[in-house]
Amino acid sequence: MNRLVLSAKLVQRGALRYTPAGLPALDLSLEHQSEASQEGQARKVSLQMKAVAIGSMVAPVTTLPLGSEARFAGFLATARNGRGLLFHITEVLA
């Protein structure tokens, strides 16, 4: 199963574009900071992740102010350029 739920801050939102299929799309940058336990030791986790909202997900992401925290759900896929991963947002959770 390929499903990711991430609490993150919206730090960057690109210009609205359209996919070859004519769907609206927004490129985003999300930032996450938390603490996790690994082998019984506390570990600070910090990451910045590229994400995309396509179709009906563009509207909810557009209404989020930059710097706001939200929970995003979706799946991971290879980025368009074939390098790295891209988080495809399918839900913005309250």
ZAGURO-147559 format. One line per 5 residues: number of its first residue (from 1); their letters; for each residue x, y, z of N, C-alpha, C. Coordinates in Angstrom, 3 decimals. Layout:
BEGIN
NUM> a> X Y Z X Y Z X Y Z  ...;
This chain:
BEGIN
1> mnrlv> 0.835 -1.176 0.000 0.000 0.000 0.000 0.882 1.243 0.000  0.547 2.219 -0.792 1.304 3.453 -0.913 0.412 4.592 -0.432  0.474 4.894 0.867 -0.326 5.977 1.442 0.519 6.692 2.477  0.501 8.006 2.397 1.264 8.826 3.319 0.327 9.861 3.926  0.396 10.012 5.254 -0.308 11.086 5.949 0.778 11.871 6.670;
6> lsakl> 0.845 13.160 6.388 1.923 13.990 6.905 1.370 15.291 7.463  1.733 15.598 8.710 1.447 16.919 9.273 2.588 17.813 8.834  2.242 18.899 8.166 3.296 19.739 7.613 2.827 21.172 7.465  3.805 22.048 7.283 3.555 23.463 7.044 3.688 23.712 5.543  2.748 24.458 4.981 2.810 24.842 3.573 3.775 26.013 3.449;
11> vqrga> 4.937 25.786 2.822 5.957 26.838 2.766 6.101 27.478 1.388  5.607 26.813 0.361 5.712 27.396 -0.980 4.595 26.845 -1.861  4.054 27.719 -2.693 3.004 27.322 -3.627 3.356 27.927 -4.979  3.468 27.076 -6.002 3.797 27.548 -7.342 2.598 28.172 -8.032  2.811 28.597 -9.255 1.731 29.169 -10.064 0.823 28.045 -10.566;
16> lrytp> -0.439 28.369 -10.718 -1.389 27.393 -11.256 -0.974 27.020 -12.674  -0.955 25.732 -12.937 -0.653 25.225 -14.280 -1.683 24.167 -14.616  -1.603 23.639 -15.811 -2.551 22.606 -16.247 -1.789 21.404 -16.784  -2.270 20.220 -16.453 -1.677 18.981 -16.945 -2.023 18.823 -18.424  -1.341 17.912 -19.135 -1.709 17.658 -20.534 -3.163 17.219 -20.701;
21> aglpa> -3.745 16.653 -19.639 -5.154 16.239 -19.681 -6.103 17.405 -19.382  -5.536 18.591 -19.116 -6.356 19.768 -18.866 -6.759 19.982 -17.415  -6.204 19.206 -16.496 -6.528 19.356 -15.073 -5.661 20.440 -14.443  -6.227 21.256 -13.544 -5.406 22.237 -12.838 -4.429 21.527 -11.900  -3.251 22.109 -11.731 -2.224 21.515 -10.864 -1.433 22.618 -10.174;
26> ldlsl> -1.064 22.357 -8.926 -0.230 23.273 -8.148 0.949 22.510 -7.579  2.146 23.021 -7.805 3.347 22.458 -7.185 3.515 23.136 -5.838  3.827 22.338 -4.821 3.921 22.828 -3.447 5.219 22.379 -2.805  5.571 23.053 -1.740 6.667 22.616 -0.893 6.135 22.563 0.537  6.323 21.423 1.186 5.857 21.205 2.554 7.060 21.024 3.467;
31> ehqse> 6.922 21.484 4.699 7.989 21.342 5.691 7.416 20.653 6.931  8.140 19.647 7.413 7.690 18.871 8.572 8.794 18.860 9.621  8.378 19.027 10.888 9.302 18.897 12.015 8.578 18.169 13.137  9.237 17.167 13.686 8.648 16.420 14.795 9.760 15.690 15.543  9.333 14.884 16.490 10.260 14.028 17.220 9.740 12.601 17.128;
36> asqeg> 10.616 11.674 16.831 10.244 10.269 16.713 11.179 9.433 17.574  10.745 8.231 17.867 11.564 7.310 18.646 12.142 6.260 17.709  13.456 6.071 17.793 14.128 5.060 16.984 15.074 4.284 17.892  14.849 2.975 17.977 15.658 2.123 18.847 15.667 2.648 20.280  14.510 3.157 20.732 14.386 3.641 22.096 14.969 5.017 22.343;
41> qarkv> 15.485 5.643 21.316 16.089 6.966 21.456 15.227 8.010 20.740  15.079 9.174 21.369 14.345 10.272 20.739 15.191 10.845 19.612  14.525 11.155 18.514 15.232 11.689 17.353 14.403 12.824 16.760  15.033 13.955 16.507 14.358 15.063 15.854 14.305 14.767 14.357  13.127 14.971 13.793 12.919 14.720 12.366 12.546 16.045 11.719;
46> slqmk> 13.251 16.386 10.658 12.980 17.610 9.926 13.144 17.306 8.444  12.155 17.709 7.641 12.259 17.455 6.210 11.476 18.480 5.422  11.878 18.663 4.193 11.136 19.476 3.247 10.822 18.562 2.073  9.585 18.605 1.612 9.136 17.665 0.592 8.382 18.409 -0.507  8.668 18.011 -1.751 7.906 18.534 -2.882 6.596 17.770 -2.970;
51> avaig> 5.535 18.501 -3.287 4.215 17.896 -3.384 3.470 18.522 -4.558  2.387 17.866 -4.961 1.541 18.394 -6.030 0.082 18.128 -5.678  -0.758 19.114 -5.986 -2.207 18.974 -5.859 -2.768 19.073 -7.277  -3.594 18.104 -7.649 -4.135 18.057 -9.010 -5.656 17.975 -8.936  -6.308 18.630 -9.887 -7.761 18.545 -10.015 -8.487 19.167 -8.843;
56> smvap> -9.388 18.393 -8.234 -10.233 18.911 -7.153 -9.437 19.276 -5.900  -8.198 18.851 -5.788 -7.386 19.178 -4.607 -6.758 20.561 -4.697  -6.806 21.193 -5.868 -6.219 22.526 -6.019 -6.956 23.541 -5.140  -8.282 23.510 -5.129 -9.061 24.501 -4.366 -8.745 24.477 -2.872  -8.781 23.310 -2.196 -8.483 23.333 -0.757 -7.058 23.788 -0.440;
61> vttlp> -6.113 23.464 -1.291 -4.724 23.854 -1.041 -4.538 25.346 -1.299  -5.272 25.887 -2.236 -5.183 27.318 -2.542 -5.677 28.165 -1.378  -6.644 27.664 -0.626 -7.203 28.440 0.489 -6.311 28.431 1.731  -5.343 27.527 1.789 -4.426 27.482 2.938 -3.413 28.623 2.833  -3.299 29.444 3.874 -2.281 30.499 3.842 -0.876 29.890 3.921;
66> lgsea> 0.073 30.522 3.268 1.465 30.073 3.393 1.865 30.138 4.861  2.579 29.135 5.324 2.996 29.061 6.720 2.017 28.326 7.609  0.859 27.964 7.070 -0.135 27.267 7.896 0.169 25.778 7.961  -0.230 25.170 9.083 -0.060 23.739 9.315 -1.326 23.009 8.905  -1.166 21.834 8.323 -2.307 20.994 7.967 -1.832 19.551 7.907;
71> rfagf> -2.787 18.639 7.850 -2.474 17.226 7.629 -2.828 16.912 6.182  -1.862 16.394 5.461 -2.030 16.063 4.053 -1.960 14.555 3.897  -2.825 13.995 3.064 -2.801 12.563 2.783 -2.673 12.381 1.282  -2.036 11.296 0.888 -1.870 11.012 -0.531 -0.936 9.847 -0.746  -0.208 9.892 -1.845 0.706 8.804 -2.192 2.002 9.370 -2.763;
76> latar> 3.044 8.540 -2.748 4.348 8.917 -3.281 4.534 8.323 -4.670  5.143 9.116 -5.550 5.482 8.648 -6.895 6.805 9.283 -7.290  7.401 8.777 -8.337 8.627 9.359 -8.857 8.320 10.736 -9.434  9.199 11.683 -9.198 9.023 13.030 -9.739 9.089 12.999 -11.266  8.548 14.039 -11.898 8.498 14.097 -13.364 9.861 13.932 -14.010;
81> ngrgl> 10.896 14.485 -13.403 12.236 14.394 -13.977 12.921 13.065 -13.668  12.223 12.192 -12.953 12.783 10.878 -12.630 13.709 10.880 -11.434  13.901 12.030 -10.817 14.786 12.130 -9.659 13.975 12.407 -8.409  14.112 11.579 -7.423 13.449 11.802 -6.156 11.981 11.422 -6.173  11.328 11.746 -5.065 9.921 11.410 -4.880 9.066 12.663 -4.876;
86> lfhit> 7.812 12.505 -5.265 6.839 13.582 -5.263 5.605 13.099 -4.523  5.142 13.880 -3.559 3.971 13.569 -2.757 2.737 14.094 -3.491  1.877 13.214 -3.953 0.620 13.563 -4.624 -0.460 13.659 -3.564  -0.950 14.867 -3.327 -1.953 15.092 -2.279 -3.339 14.714 -2.799  -4.022 13.845 -2.036 -5.382 13.443 -2.397 -6.405 13.902 -1.374;
91> evla> -5.935 14.359 -0.192 -6.831 14.858 0.856 -6.094 15.887 1.701  -6.834 16.894 2.144 -6.351 17.795 3.179 -7.255 17.534 4.368  -6.664 17.020 5.458 -7.425 16.596 6.630 -7.462 17.690 7.673  -8.550 17.762 8.399 -8.698 18.779 9.456 -7.877 18.425 10.670;
